[in-house]
Amino acid sequence: MKKIITFFVCVGFISFTTSCSQQKCTPGTQQPCFCPDGTIKEQICREDGSGWERCACTYYTAWCDNSTGLCWQDPQKDASVEGDIGVTQPDAIRYCNELVFAGYNDWRLPTIDELRTLIRGNPATESGGECGLVEGSSRAAMDDNACLPIEEFGGPGRGGCYWPPELTGSCNKPDPAAEGHPLEYCSSTVSADDPTWIADVMFDNGGVCFNHIHSYAEVRCVRNAPFHPPKCDPLSPPCMPGETRRCLALNFKIGAQVCADDGSCFGPCESTSFTPSKNKDVSETCDRIDLTIRVPEKLSKPPVQLMAFLYAYDPKTWKWPPNRPPDGGTDYNQVMNPDIDVDKPFHMIVPGCTYYREKCLSGQYMLYVALMNSATMPPVMQEGDYWWGMDQEPITLGSGERKVIYMDITLMPYAK
């Protein structure tokens, strides 16, 4: 009878602690470990054999803003993934909807109003500031000077980001389609007059803008408070500290769990795997402009960038210069350090398609060409720059069989 009682006491004790268990690993040995994103890595046994070192996975936590009742994914998606190019807004919506971590699966892509509650250091674009770009705005809201960027990396956050100091991650991940320009953070808000344009925050400079729905952007998901992540999977047995195992997450995808530091149980099942959509490149099927660009005089110094983009033409609303993202032309039509001078014209093909090549353009468009001595983003013309396009007839695209439009233009010195 005494032996039986001793046996049950030990079993009961094991359900709360591993002190009855003789589980140990051999210091320095390695084993596979599982990550929430579905990848498999290696982990090593601790020097004292008491458990496994942390698996080198991407894990997320949440920062909750008591002033708004919003809890934010921290850091942003793939913050430390080298070469990450971001995702398009439709994929950002799907990513947040599929995300499971810390025991919650109700994450979502924030609206522009919610995203602006994170801005710190630029009163005009902070929540309730003068910037008029909010949920329900049309694209014209981008013309609001109060929404413009201020000093780059001058915010109170880490790395000079214009967000709370408590947040981690980066506001300086390069945009693969715009040299010298970090990725914006996208929202779920679409323009009231054009659903192909979505509202973004530029946390590198505190600006708020619209960008194309298929432009690449950063993602930081949000959910409503409270935030009380469970410490244990209620069905978990005792385990080796740091050990990982696969599991079925609330999004019905395979995820991973990590054993608690005291070995009492596995934590909640997390799943962060995501497969971006693949867009078909249609640019070869669209009209195109075969463009020769000349300068009127010998350049005093090598230019920094040359760009040629298409803008939809509406006789009622068209104005020069078109201070907004372009409707046509691709990343190939922004050339850094172009080899151009008075005796050396520059040749460029401008496809009659949207920036990310997912759709051919149809209708009337204006061509805007700029040769600049700086790499500011958004691009701001300055003394010594050159441009073209203020006096031109609209270009008709997508009106029939695919065509090539030949243009030979000479830039003019910039004047305010």
Backbone hydrogen bonds in HBPLUS format (Angstrom, degrees):
<---DONOR---> <-ACCEPTOR-->    atom                        ^
c    i                          cat <-CA-CA->   ^        H-A-AA   ^      H-
h    n   atom  resd res      DA  || num        DHA   H-A  angle D-A-AA Bond
n    s   type  num  typ     dist DA aas  dist angle  dist       angle   num
A0005-ILE N   A0001-MET O   3.02 MM   4  6.33 164.0  2.05 154.0 157.7     1
A0006-THR N   A0002-LYS O   2.97 MM   4  6.18 164.6  2.00 151.2 155.4     2
A0007-PHE N   A0003-LYS O   3.02 MM   4  6.19 154.4  2.09 146.4 152.9     3
A0008-PHE N   A0004-ILE O   3.14 MM   4  6.49 160.9  2.18 154.4 157.6     4
A0009-VAL N   A0005-ILE O   3.04 MM   4  6.25 158.4  2.08 154.4 160.6     5
A0010-CYS N   A0006-THR O   3.13 MM   4  6.31 161.1  2.17 147.8 152.2     6
A0011-VAL N   A0007-PHE O   3.07 MM   4  6.36 158.6  2.12 147.9 153.8     7
A0012-GLY N   A0008-PHE O   2.90 MM   4  6.02 164.8  1.92 150.1 154.3     8
A0013-PHE N   A0009-VAL O   2.91 MM   4  6.08 149.8  2.00 143.1 152.0     9
A0014-ILE N   A0010-CYS O   2.88 MM   4  6.12 145.8  2.00 144.7 154.2    10
A0016-PHE N   A0013-PHE O   3.06 MM   3  5.63 158.2  2.11 113.2 120.0    11
A0017-THR N   A0013-PHE O   3.07 MM   4  6.28 143.6  2.21 148.2 159.3    12
A0021-SER N   A0018-THR O   2.85 MM   3  5.02 138.8  2.02 102.6 115.7    13
A0025-CYS N   A0049-GLY O   3.16 MM  24  4.90 162.6  2.19 130.8 135.1    14
A0029-THR N   A0026-THR O   2.98 MM   3  5.74 164.2  2.01 149.9 152.2    15
A0028-GLY N   A0045-CYS O   3.35 MM  17  5.17 174.6  2.36 120.4 121.7    16
A0045-CYS N   A0029-THR O   2.83 MM  16  5.46 154.9  1.89 158.4 165.3    17
A0031-GLN N   A0043-GLN O   3.00 MM  12  5.64 147.8  2.11 153.0 162.5    18
A0043-GLN N   A0031-GLN O   2.93 MM  12  5.64 159.6  1.98 161.2 167.4    19
A0033-CYS N   A0041-LYS O   2.81 MM   8  5.26 154.2  1.87 133.9 135.7    20
A0041-LYS N   A0033-CYS O   2.90 MM   8  5.26 162.2  1.93 152.0 156.9    21
A0035-CYS N   A0039-THR O   3.03 MM   4  5.42 159.1  2.07 169.8 165.8    22
A0038-GLY N   A0035-CYS O   3.01 MM   3  5.48 160.0  2.05 119.9 122.1    23
A0272-THR N   A0036-PRO O   3.01 MM 236  5.38 164.4  2.03 110.3 114.9    24
A0053-GLU N   A0044-ILE O   2.85 MM   9  5.60 179.2  1.85 166.2 166.4    25
A0046-ARG N   A0051-GLY O   2.85 MM   5  5.76 178.4  1.85 163.5 163.5    26
A0049-GLY N   A0046-ARG O   2.98 MM   3  5.13 159.2  2.03 108.3 115.0    27
A0052-TRP N   A0241-PRO O   2.70 MM 189  6.06 165.1  1.73 163.1 161.2    28
A0057-CYS N   A0055-CYS O   2.71 MM   2  5.60 138.1  1.89 110.3  96.4    29
A0061-THR N   A0074-ASP O   2.96 MM  13  5.33 173.9  1.96 158.6 159.8    30
A0074-ASP N   A0061-THR O   2.93 MM  13  5.33 148.9  2.02 149.8 143.8    31
A0063-TRP N   A0072-TRP O   2.94 MM   9  5.22 153.5  2.02 143.2 149.8    32
A0072-TRP N   A0063-TRP O   2.79 MM   9  5.22 170.7  1.80 141.2 142.5    33
A0065-ASP N   A0070-LEU O   2.86 MM   5  5.58 166.9  1.88 169.1 166.4    34
A0068-THR N   A0065-ASP O   3.13 MM   3  5.66 150.9  2.22 113.6 121.2    35
A0069-GLY N   A0065-ASP O   2.85 MM   4  5.77 147.9  1.95 161.8 172.5    36
A0225-ALA N   A0069-GLY O   2.86 MM 156  5.28 166.7  1.87 149.6 147.1    37
A0071-CYS N   A0223-ARG O   2.81 MM 152  5.38 174.7  1.81 171.6 171.2    38
A0223-ARG N   A0071-CYS O   2.97 MM 152  5.38 144.1  2.10 148.9 159.0    39
A0073-GLN N   A0221-CYS O   2.93 MM 148  5.32 172.9  1.94 150.1 150.8    40
A0077-LYS N   A0219-VAL O   2.97 MM 142  5.64 163.5  2.00 164.3 169.3    41
A0081-VAL N   A0078-ASP O   3.26 MM   3  5.16 167.0  2.27 105.2 109.0    42
A0084-ASP N   A0081-VAL O   3.22 MM   3  5.63 157.0  2.28 133.3 130.7    43
A0087-VAL N   A0217-ALA O   3.02 MM 130  5.45 157.2  2.08 148.4 147.6    44
A0217-ALA N   A0087-VAL O   2.89 MM 130  5.45 143.5  2.02 130.7 139.4    45
A0092-ALA N   A0088-THR O   2.82 MM   4  6.10 144.6  1.94 148.5 160.4    46
A0089-GLN N   A0213-ILE O   3.26 MM 124  5.63 148.8  2.37 152.8 161.3    47
A0093-ILE N   A0089-GLN O   2.99 MM   4  6.25 155.2  2.05 155.3 159.4    48
A0094-ARG N   A0090-PRO O   3.22 MM   4  6.48 160.8  2.26 140.5 145.3    49
A0095-TYR N   A0091-ASP O   2.74 MM   4  5.91 155.9  1.79 150.1 157.5    50
A0096-CYS N   A0092-ALA O   3.09 MM   4  6.28 171.1  2.09 151.4 152.1    51
A0097-ASN N   A0093-ILE O   3.07 MM   4  6.26 160.8  2.11 147.9 153.8    52
A0098-GLU N   A0094-ARG O   2.98 MM   4  6.11 142.0  2.13 146.4 155.5    53
A0098-GLU N   A0095-TYR O   3.19 MM   3  5.27 128.1  2.47  96.5 109.6    54
A0099-LEU N   A0095-TYR O   3.03 MM   4  6.06 124.4  2.36 143.1 157.7    55
A0099-LEU N   A0096-CYS O   3.27 MM   3  5.09 142.3  2.42  95.2 105.7    56
A0100-VAL N   A0271-SER O   3.07 MM 171  5.06 153.4  2.14 156.7 156.8    57
A0271-SER N   A0100-VAL O   2.85 MM 171  5.06 153.2  1.92 134.6 143.5    58
A0101-PHE N   A0104-TYR O   3.24 MM   3  5.66 146.6  2.36 155.4 158.8    59
A0104-TYR N   A0101-PHE O   3.13 MM   3  5.66 170.0  2.14 117.8 121.0    60
A0108-ARG N   A0222-VAL O   2.90 MM 114  5.49 146.8  2.01 148.9 159.7    61
A0222-VAL N   A0108-ARG O   2.92 MM 114  5.49 161.5  1.96 154.8 161.0    62
A0188-SER N   A0110-PRO O   2.76 MM  78  5.85 148.4  1.85 139.7 148.8    63
A0115-LEU N   A0111-THR O   2.87 MM   4  6.12 162.9  1.90 152.8 158.0    64
A0116-ARG N   A0112-ILE O   2.93 MM   4  6.01 150.7  2.01 143.8 150.7    65
A0117-THR N   A0114-GLU O   3.07 MM   3  5.36 145.0  2.19 103.4 113.7    66
A0118-LEU N   A0115-LEU O   3.10 MM   3  5.72 162.6  2.13 114.7 120.2    67
A0119-ILE N   A0116-ARG O   3.14 MM   3  5.30 151.0  2.22 104.4 112.6    68
A0120-ARG N   A0162-TYR O   3.15 MM  42  4.98 152.1  2.23  97.6 103.8    69
A0125-THR N   A0122-ASN O   3.02 MM   3  5.78 140.9  2.17 124.4 133.1    70
A0126-GLU N   A0122-ASN O   3.05 MM   4  6.12 130.0  2.31 150.2 161.9    71
A0131-CYS N   A0124-ALA O   2.84 MM   7  5.57 170.8  1.84 150.5 151.0    72
A0129-GLY N   A0126-GLU O   2.75 MM   3  5.18 153.5  1.81 147.8 144.9    73
A0137-SER N   A0134-VAL O   3.00 MM   3  5.52 152.7  2.07 145.2 142.0    74
A0192-ALA N   A0137-SER O   2.77 MM  55  5.56 163.6  1.79 135.4 139.8    75
A0141-ALA N   A0138-SER O   3.05 MM   3  5.91 167.1  2.07 123.8 127.8    76
A0142-MET N   A0139-ARG O   3.04 MM   3  5.90 168.1  2.05 123.7 127.2    77
A0143-ASP N   A0140-ALA O   2.96 MM   3  5.66 163.5  1.99 119.9 125.0    78
A0144-ASP N   A0141-ALA O   3.09 MM   3  5.51 164.8  2.11 113.2 117.3    79
A0147-CYS N   A0144-ASP O   2.94 MM   3  5.65 165.2  1.96 122.3 127.3    80
A0148-LEU N   A0145-ASN O   3.19 MM   3  5.41 165.6  2.22 109.6 114.0    81
A0208-VAL N   A0147-CYS O   2.98 MM  61  5.21 165.1  2.00 151.5 154.0    82
A0150-ILE N   A0205-ASN O   2.87 MM  55  5.41 171.7  1.88 154.3 156.1    83
A0153-PHE N   A0204-ASP O   2.64 MM  51  5.19 175.1  1.65 171.4 173.2    84
A0155-GLY N   A0160-GLY O   2.79 MM   5  4.50 151.3  1.87 128.1 119.7    85
A0157-GLY N   A0161-CYS O   2.83 MM   4  4.66 148.8  1.92 168.8 159.1    86
A0160-GLY N   A0157-GLY O   2.97 MM   3  5.27 140.0  2.14 139.7 134.8    87
A0161-CYS N   A0158-ARG O   3.44 MM   3  5.89 164.0  2.46 109.2 113.3    88
A0162-TYR N   A0203-PHE O   2.88 MM  41  5.01 168.6  1.89 147.7 151.6    89
A0167-LEU N   A0164-PRO O   3.11 MM   3  5.79 158.6  2.16 120.2 125.3    90
A0183-LEU N   A0173-LYS O   2.84 MM  10  5.88 152.9  1.92 167.2 171.0    91
A0175-ASP N   A0181-HIS O   2.88 MM   6  5.77 150.4  1.97 150.4 153.4    92
A0178-ALA N   A0175-ASP O   3.20 MM   3  5.40 170.9  2.21 112.9 115.6    93
A0181-HIS N   A0178-ALA O   3.10 MM   3  5.63 146.7  2.22 144.9 142.8    94
A0218-GLU N   A0184-GLU O   2.69 MM  34  5.96 172.3  1.70 163.3 164.4    95
A0185-TYR N   A0201-VAL O   2.92 MM  16  5.28 166.6  1.93 152.9 157.4    96
A0201-VAL N   A0185-TYR O   2.95 MM  16  5.28 155.1  2.01 146.7 154.5    97
A0186-CYS N   A0218-GLU O   3.26 MM  32  6.34 162.6  2.29 158.3 154.3    98
A0187-SER N   A0199-ALA O   3.08 MM  12  5.77 131.9  2.32 166.8 170.5    99
A0199-ALA N   A0189-THR O   2.95 MM  10  5.56 157.4  2.00 148.2 154.1   100
A0191-SER N   A0197-TRP O   2.79 MM   6  5.54 158.4  1.84 159.4 159.3   101
A0194-ASP N   A0191-SER O   3.43 MM   3  5.19 156.8  2.48  95.5 102.1   102
A0197-TRP N   A0194-ASP O   3.15 MM   3  6.01 158.7  2.19 130.7 131.4   103
A0213-ILE N   A0196-THR O   2.76 MM  17  5.15 153.3  1.83 150.9 144.9   104
A0198-ILE N   A0211-ASN O   2.79 MM  13  5.49 163.4  1.82 167.8 166.0   105
A0211-ASN N   A0198-ILE O   2.80 MM  13  5.49 153.3  1.87 152.6 160.5   106
A0200-ASP N   A0209-CYS O   2.75 MM   9  5.38 166.0  1.77 156.8 158.7   107
A0209-CYS N   A0200-ASP O   3.08 MM   9  5.38 163.7  2.11 140.5 145.3   108
A0202-MET N   A0207-GLY O   2.80 MM   5  5.08 177.8  1.80 151.7 152.3   109
A0205-ASN N   A0202-MET O   3.17 MM   3  5.84 152.1  2.25 115.9 122.2   110
A0206-GLY N   A0202-MET O   2.73 MM   4  5.54 124.0  2.05 153.4 170.9   111
A0215-SER N   A0212-HIS O   2.96 MM   3  5.26 165.6  1.98 117.4 118.8   112
A0233-ASP N   A0266-PHE O   2.78 MM  33  5.76 147.0  1.89 174.5 163.3   113
A0236-SER N   A0233-ASP O   2.89 MM   3  5.25 165.5  1.91 125.0 126.5   114
A0239-CYS N   A0263-GLY O   3.02 MM  24  5.01 165.2  2.04 133.8 138.6   115
A0243-GLU N   A0240-MET O   2.88 MM   3  5.42 162.3  1.91 145.4 148.9   116
A0242-GLY N   A0259-CYS O   3.38 MM  17  5.10 165.8  2.41 118.7 119.8   117
A0259-CYS N   A0243-GLU O   2.76 MM  16  5.22 159.1  1.81 161.5 165.9   118
A0245-ARG N   A0257-GLN O   3.11 MM  12  5.44 145.7  2.24 138.9 145.0   119
A0257-GLN N   A0245-ARG O   2.87 MM  12  5.44 152.3  1.94 157.0 165.8   120
A0247-CYS N   A0255-GLY O   3.16 MM   8  5.18 145.4  2.28 116.7 116.7   121
A0255-GLY N   A0247-CYS O   2.75 MM   8  5.18 166.9  1.76 148.8 153.4   122
A0249-ALA N   A0253-LYS O   2.94 MM   4  5.59 170.2  1.95 163.9 162.4   123
A0252-PHE N   A0249-ALA O   2.93 MM   3  5.28 153.3  2.00 116.7 119.6   124
A0256-ALA N   A0270-GLU O   2.97 MM  14  5.58 152.1  2.05 150.1 156.6   125
A0270-GLU N   A0256-ALA O   3.07 MM  14  5.58 174.7  2.08 146.4 147.4   126
A0267-GLY N   A0258-VAL O   2.86 MM   9  5.54 162.3  1.89 141.7 146.1   127
A0260-ALA N   A0265-CYS O   2.88 MM   5  5.86 170.2  1.89 172.4 169.8   128
A0263-GLY N   A0260-ALA O   2.92 MM   3  5.15 159.6  1.97 110.6 117.2   129
A0282-VAL N   A0357-ARG O   2.83 MM  75  5.62 169.3  1.84 158.2 161.4   130
A0285-THR N   A0282-VAL O   2.91 MM   3  5.59 160.1  1.95 124.1 130.7   131
A0286-CYS N   A0283-SER O   3.26 MM   3  5.39 165.0  2.29 107.5 112.0   132
A0352-GLY N   A0287-ASP O   2.67 MM  65  5.04 152.4  1.75 156.0 149.4   133
A0288-ARG N   A0403-LYS O   3.11 MM 115  6.64 153.4  2.18 158.1 165.4   134
A0405-ILE N   A0288-ARG O   2.89 MM 117  6.27 164.6  1.92 157.7 163.0   135
A0289-ILE N   A0350-VAL O   2.89 MM  61  4.99 162.9  1.92 136.9 142.6   136
A0350-VAL N   A0289-ILE O   2.90 MM  61  4.99 166.9  1.91 147.5 151.7   137
A0290-ASP N   A0405-ILE O   2.76 MM 115  5.88 153.5  1.83 139.7 149.1   138
A0407-MET N   A0290-ASP O   2.96 MM 117  6.16 165.5  1.99 154.0 152.9   139
A0291-LEU N   A0348-MET O   2.80 MM  57  5.16 156.4  1.85 173.5 172.6   140
A0348-MET N   A0291-LEU O   2.85 MM  57  5.16 163.7  1.88 157.0 160.9   141
A0292-THR N   A0407-MET O   2.88 MM 115  6.25 155.6  1.94 153.1 161.4   142
A0409-ILE N   A0292-THR O   2.93 MM 117  6.27 166.4  1.95 173.7 169.9   143
A0293-ILE N   A0346-PHE O   2.80 MM  53  5.09 168.1  1.81 154.0 158.1   144
A0346-PHE N   A0293-ILE O   2.90 MM  53  5.09 163.2  1.93 148.9 152.7   145
A0294-ARG N   A0409-ILE O   2.94 MM 115  6.17 142.8  2.08 145.7 157.2   146
A0411-LEU N   A0294-ARG O   2.86 MM 117  6.14 169.2  1.87 159.1 155.5   147
A0304-VAL N   A0372-MET O   2.82 MM  68  5.86 148.8  1.92 145.0 155.4   148
A0337-ASN N   A0304-VAL O   2.59 MM  33  4.61 170.0  1.60 132.6 133.0   149
A0305-GLN N   A0372-MET O   3.20 MM  67  5.37 163.4  2.23 139.3 141.8   150
A0372-MET N   A0305-GLN O   2.83 MM  67  5.37 169.9  1.84 164.6 167.7   151
A0306-LEU N   A0335-VAL O   2.80 MM  29  5.13 151.9  1.88 145.4 155.1   152
A0335-VAL N   A0306-LEU O   2.76 MM  29  5.13 167.6  1.78 161.7 162.2   153
A0307-MET N   A0370-ALA O   2.92 MM  63  5.39 160.4  1.96 154.8 161.2   154
A0370-ALA N   A0307-MET O   2.89 MM  63  5.39 157.6  1.94 152.3 158.3   155
A0308-ALA N   A0333-ASN O   3.03 MM  25  5.56 146.0  2.15 149.1 158.4   156
A0309-PHE N   A0368-TYR O   2.95 MM  59  5.41 154.4  2.01 153.9 158.0   157
A0368-TYR N   A0309-PHE O   2.86 MM  59  5.41 167.1  1.88 164.6 168.8   158
A0310-LEU N   A0328-GLY O   3.01 MM  18  4.55 172.8  2.02 119.9 122.2   159
A0327-ASP N   A0310-LEU O   2.84 MM  17  5.68 149.2  1.93 156.7 164.7   160
A0328-GLY N   A0310-LEU O   3.03 MM  18  4.55 142.3  2.18 133.9 129.6   161
A0311-TYR N   A0366-MET O   2.85 MM  55  5.17 152.0  1.93 147.6 156.7   162
A0366-MET N   A0311-TYR O   2.78 MM  55  5.17 159.0  1.82 148.5 154.4   163
A0313-TYR N   A0364-GLN O   2.88 MM  51  5.46 165.7  1.90 142.4 138.3   164
A0317-THR N   A0314-ASP O   3.01 MM   3  5.48 135.9  2.21 113.1 124.7   165
A0318-TRP N   A0314-ASP O   2.78 MM   4  5.44 148.6  1.88 176.2 172.4   166
A0323-ASN N   A0321-PRO O   2.99 MM   2  5.81 115.9  2.41 114.9  98.2   167
A0324-ARG N   A0322-PRO O   2.80 MM   2  5.69 135.8  1.99 109.7  95.5   168
A0329-GLY N   A0353-CYS O   3.10 MM  24  6.10 145.3  2.23 161.5 171.9   169
A0333-ASN N   A0330-THR O   2.90 MM   3  5.51 161.0  1.94 117.2 123.6   170
A0334-GLN N   A0331-ASP O   3.24 MM   3  5.62 156.8  2.30 115.3 114.8   171
A0341-ASP N   A0344-LYS O   3.10 MM   3  4.88 158.6  2.15 124.7 129.7   172
A0344-LYS N   A0341-ASP O   2.93 MM   3  4.88 162.9  1.96 108.1 112.8   173
A0361-LEU N   A0352-GLY O   2.86 MM   9  5.50 172.5  1.87 138.8 137.6   174
A0354-THR N   A0359-LYS O   2.92 MM   5  5.65 156.8  1.97 163.7 171.3   175
A0357-ARG N   A0354-THR O   2.80 MM   3  5.17 160.4  1.84 124.3 125.2   176
A0363-GLY N   A0397-LEU O   2.91 MM  34  5.41 161.2  1.94 145.3 144.3   177
A0397-LEU N   A0363-GLY O   2.85 MM  34  5.41 168.4  1.86 159.8 162.5   178
A0365-TYR N   A0395-ILE O   2.81 MM  30  5.07 151.4  1.89 136.9 146.6   179
A0395-ILE N   A0365-TYR O   2.73 MM  30  5.07 176.9  1.73 155.0 156.1   180
A0369-VAL N   A0388-TRP O   3.16 MM  19  5.13 168.7  2.17 149.3 149.3   181
A0388-TRP N   A0369-VAL O   2.90 MM  19  5.13 137.1  2.09 149.8 148.2   182
A0371-LEU N   A0386-TYR O   2.80 MM  15  5.03 170.7  1.80 145.7 147.3   183
A0386-TYR N   A0371-LEU O   2.92 MM  15  5.03 166.0  1.94 150.2 154.2   184
A0385-ASP N   A0382-GLN O   3.04 MM   3  5.75 153.9  2.11 145.5 146.2   185
A0414-TYR N   A0385-ASP O   2.81 MM  29  5.36 164.2  1.84 143.4 138.5   186
A0387-TRP N   A0412-MET O   2.86 MM  25  5.41 157.3  1.91 152.7 158.0   187
A0412-MET N   A0387-TRP O   2.77 MM  25  5.41 168.2  1.78 152.7 156.1   188
